[in-house]
């Protein structure tokens, strides 16, 4: 359950941060259309998905090592 919470936090965090940056830039530059908001929202979503993929690859458990037979030590 903690892994799912971490994954969802990564995705939501990327989307929120990207959206806030884009919104702030649009307001600060006086843009009437939210082009920067849309751009940074998509970039945040992409960053969140990449973080999830990296976490999933890092937490992937390797296969169990094979156990040798006892016949080798006669």
MARVEXPA-175757 format. One record per residue (C-alpha): residue number from 1; residue in one letter; x, y, z. Coordinates in nm, 2 decimals, always signed. Example, Ala and Ser with C-alpha at 12.3 -4.5 7.8 and 13.67 -1.06 7.14 Angstrom:
2
site nr: 1, rest: a, c1: +1.23, c2: -0.45, c3: +0.78
site nr: 2, rest: s, c1: +1.37, c2: -0.11, c3: +0.71
//
This chain:
74
site nr: 1, rest: x, c1: +0.00, c2: +0.00, c3: +0.00
site nr: 2, rest: x, c1: +0.29, c2: +0.24, c3: +0.07
site nr: 3, rest: x, c1: +0.42, c2: +0.18, c3: -0.28
site nr: 4, rest: x, c1: +0.08, c2: +0.27, c3: -0.44
site nr: 5, rest: x, c1: +0.07, c2: +0.59, c3: -0.22
site nr: 6, rest: x, c1: +0.42, c2: +0.68, c3: -0.33
site nr: 7, rest: x, c1: +0.34, c2: +0.63, c3: -0.70
site nr: 8, rest: x, c1: +0.02, c2: +0.84, c3: -0.67
site nr: 9, rest: x, c1: +0.21, c2: +1.11, c3: -0.48
site nr: 10, rest: x, c1: +0.47, c2: +1.13, c3: -0.75
site nr: 11, rest: x, c1: +0.21, c2: +1.16, c3: -1.03
site nr: 12, rest: x, c1: -0.01, c2: +1.41, c3: -0.85
site nr: 13, rest: x, c1: +0.30, c2: +1.61, c3: -0.74
site nr: 14, rest: x, c1: +0.43, c2: +1.64, c3: -1.09
site nr: 15, rest: x, c1: +0.09, c2: +1.75, c3: -1.22
site nr: 16, rest: x, c1: +0.03, c2: +2.01, c3: -0.95
site nr: 17, rest: x, c1: +0.38, c2: +2.16, c3: -0.96
site nr: 18, rest: x, c1: +0.38, c2: +2.18, c3: -1.34
site nr: 19, rest: x, c1: +0.03, c2: +2.33, c3: -1.34
site nr: 20, rest: x, c1: +0.12, c2: +2.59, c3: -1.08
site nr: 21, rest: x, c1: +0.43, c2: +2.70, c3: -1.26
site nr: 22, rest: x, c1: +0.24, c2: +2.74, c3: -1.59
site nr: 23, rest: x, c1: -0.04, c2: +2.92, c3: -1.42
site nr: 24, rest: x, c1: +0.20, c2: +3.16, c3: -1.25
site nr: 25, rest: x, c1: +0.39, c2: +3.23, c3: -1.57
site nr: 26, rest: x, c1: +0.07, c2: +3.30, c3: -1.76
site nr: 27, rest: x, c1: -0.05, c2: +3.54, c3: -1.49
site nr: 28, rest: x, c1: +0.29, c2: +3.70, c3: -1.46
site nr: 29, rest: x, c1: +0.33, c2: +3.75, c3: -1.83
site nr: 30, rest: x, c1: -0.03, c2: +3.87, c3: -1.87
site nr: 31, rest: x, c1: -0.13, c2: +3.60, c3: -2.12
site nr: 32, rest: x, c1: -0.50, c2: +3.58, c3: -2.21
site nr: 33, rest: x, c1: -0.48, c2: +3.22, c3: -2.32
site nr: 34, rest: x, c1: -0.34, c2: +2.95, c3: -2.09
site nr: 35, rest: x, c1: -0.08, c2: +2.82, c3: -2.33
site nr: 36, rest: x, c1: +0.20, c2: +2.80, c3: -2.06
site nr: 37, rest: x, c1: -0.04, c2: +2.64, c3: -1.82
site nr: 38, rest: x, c1: -0.12, c2: +2.36, c3: -2.07
site nr: 39, rest: x, c1: +0.25, c2: +2.32, c3: -2.16
site nr: 40, rest: x, c1: +0.37, c2: +2.30, c3: -1.80
site nr: 41, rest: x, c1: +0.07, c2: +2.08, c3: -1.70
site nr: 42, rest: x, c1: +0.17, c2: +1.83, c3: -1.97
site nr: 43, rest: x, c1: +0.54, c2: +1.85, c3: -1.87
site nr: 44, rest: x, c1: +0.45, c2: +1.79, c3: -1.51
site nr: 45, rest: x, c1: +0.24, c2: +1.49, c3: -1.60
site nr: 46, rest: x, c1: +0.52, c2: +1.35, c3: -1.81
site nr: 47, rest: x, c1: +0.77, c2: +1.40, c3: -1.53
site nr: 48, rest: x, c1: +0.54, c2: +1.23, c3: -1.28
site nr: 49, rest: x, c1: +0.50, c2: +0.93, c3: -1.51
site nr: 50, rest: x, c1: +0.88, c2: +0.91, c3: -1.57
site nr: 51, rest: x, c1: +0.93, c2: +0.91, c3: -1.19
site nr: 52, rest: x, c1: +0.68, c2: +0.63, c3: -1.15
site nr: 53, rest: x, c1: +0.86, c2: +0.42, c3: -1.42
site nr: 54, rest: x, c1: +1.20, c2: +0.48, c3: -1.25
site nr: 55, rest: x, c1: +1.06, c2: +0.39, c3: -0.91
site nr: 56, rest: x, c1: +0.90, c2: +0.07, c3: -1.05
site nr: 57, rest: x, c1: +1.22, c2: -0.03, c3: -1.22
site nr: 58, rest: x, c1: +1.42, c2: +0.03, c3: -0.90
site nr: 59, rest: x, c1: +1.19, c2: -0.16, c3: -0.68
site nr: 60, rest: x, c1: +1.17, c2: -0.46, c3: -0.91
site nr: 61, rest: x, c1: +1.29, c2: -0.76, c3: -0.72
site nr: 62, rest: x, c1: +1.55, c2: -0.98, c3: -0.89
site nr: 63, rest: x, c1: +1.48, c2: -1.35, c3: -0.94
site nr: 64, rest: x, c1: +1.58, c2: -1.58, c3: -0.65
site nr: 65, rest: x, c1: +1.92, c2: -1.74, c3: -0.70
site nr: 66, rest: x, c1: +1.93, c2: -2.10, c3: -0.80
site nr: 67, rest: x, c1: +2.03, c2: -2.35, c3: -0.53
site nr: 68, rest: x, c1: +2.30, c2: -2.60, c3: -0.62
site nr: 69, rest: x, c1: +2.26, c2: -2.97, c3: -0.57
site nr: 70, rest: x, c1: +2.43, c2: -3.15, c3: -0.28
site nr: 71, rest: x, c1: +2.56, c2: -3.41, c3: -0.52
site nr: 72, rest: x, c1: +2.86, c2: -3.18, c3: -0.60
site nr: 73, rest: x, c1: +3.02, c2: -3.23, c3: -0.25
site nr: 74, rest: x, c1: +3.05, c2: -3.61, c3: -0.25
//
